[in-house]
Amino acid sequence: MKQVVVNLLDNAIKYTHPKGAVSLTVTARNGRAMLDVADNGVGIPAEALPRVFERFFRVDKARSREMGGAGLGLSIVKSICIAHHGKVDALSTPGQGSVFHVELPLATKPELNGKQKGHEH
């Protein structure tokens, strides 16, 4: 999960102006963990949005080469989310920013080996 957070934050920072804003929000709802990474950066054009999770896909080839990266970060994020029975999606408006939303099942509490909490010997 660390790799998911690092990749999403790295992208948000990379494509947000120096005085821009990046936020990370984590909540739980209906047995699921929700993680949102939002920025007010350059955004992603609508025609490119469906492809951002593909391996080696880059929205802006020139900018990506200049800033580094192989075009694998978001495909890795998607693979990790799927491996953990979750999903990731993105919303974006060019010139206004992007939001990447990760949804994963919450871990269940392990049984206390038949003992009730507070009654252990």
For each residue, the residues with C-beta under 8 A, 3 or more apart:
1: 4 5 80 84 104
2: 5 6
3: 6 7 76 77 80
4: 1 7 8 35 77 80 81 88 102
5: 1 2 8 9 24 35 37
6: 2 3 9 10
7: 3 4 10 11 73 74 76 77
8: 4 5 11 12 35 37 77 100 102
9: 5 6 12 13 22 24 37
10: 6 7 13 14 73
11: 7 8 14 15 73 74 100
12: 8 9 15 16 22 37 38 39 41 98 100
13: 9 10 16 22 39
14: 10 11 67 69
15: 11 12 39 41 42 98
16: 12 13 20 21 22 39 40 41 42 97
17: 20 41 42
18:
19:
20: 16 17 39 40 41 97
21: 16 39 40
22: 9 12 13 16 37 38 39 41
23: 36 37 38 39
24: 5 9 35 36 37
25: 34 35 36 38
26: 33 34 35 36
27: 33 34
28: 31 32 33 34 106
29: 32 34
30:
31: 28 105 106
32: 28 29 103 104 105 106
33: 26 27 28 102 103 104 105 106
34: 25 26 27 28 29 101 102 103
35: 4 5 8 24 25 26 101 102 103 104
36: 23 24 25 26 99 100 101 102
37: 5 8 9 12 22 23 24 99 100
38: 12 22 23 25 97 98 99 100
39: 12 13 15 16 20 21 22 23 97 98 99
40: 16 20 21 96 97
41: 12 15 16 17 20 22 97 98
42: 15 16 17 94 95 97
43: 92 93 94 95 96 97 98
44: 48 49 52 59 90 92 94 98
45: 48 49 59 94
46: 49 92 94
47: 50
48: 44 45 51 52 57 59
49: 44 45 46 52 90 91 92
50: 47
51: 48 54 57
52: 44 48 49 57 59 74 90
53: 57 74 75 77 78 88 90
54: 51 57 75
55: 71 72 75
56: 70 71 72 75
57: 48 51 52 53 54 71 74 75
58: 61 64 69 71
59: 44 45 48 52 63 64
60: 63 64
61: 58 64 65
62: 65 66
63: 59 60 66 67
64: 58 59 60 61 67 68 69 71
65: 61 62 68
66: 62 63
67: 14 63 64
68: 64 65
69: 14 58 64 72 73
70: 56
71: 55 56 57 58 64 75
72: 55 56 69 75 76
73: 7 10 11 69 76 77
74: 7 11 52 53 57 77 78
75: 53 54 55 56 57 71 72 78 79
76: 3 7 72 73 79 80
77: 3 4 7 8 53 73 74 80 81 88 100 102
78: 53 74 75 81 82 88
79: 75 76 82 83
80: 1 3 4 76 77 83 84
81: 4 77 78 84 86 87 88 102 103 104
82: 78 79 85 86 87
83: 79 80
84: 1 80 81 104 105
85: 82 104 105
86: 81 82 102 103 104 105
87: 81 82 102 103
88: 4 53 77 78 81 100 101 102 103
89: 100 101
90: 44 49 52 53 98 99 100 101
91: 49 98 99 101
92: 43 44 46 49 96 97 98 99
93: 43 96 97 98
94: 42 43 44 45 46
95: 42 43
96: 40 43 92 93
97: 16 20 38 39 40 41 42 43 92 93
98: 12 15 38 39 41 43 44 90 91 92 93
99: 36 37 38 39 90 91 92
100: 8 11 12 36 37 38 77 88 89 90
101: 34 35 36 88 89 90 91
102: 4 8 33 34 35 36 77 81 86 87 88
103: 32 33 34 35 81 86 87 88
104: 1 32 33 35 81 84 85 86
105: 31 32 33 84 85 86
106: 28 31 32 33
107:
108:
109:
110:
111: 114
112: 115 116 117 120
113:
114: 111
115: 112 119 120
116: 112 119
117: 112 120
118:
119: 115 116
120: 112 115 117
121:
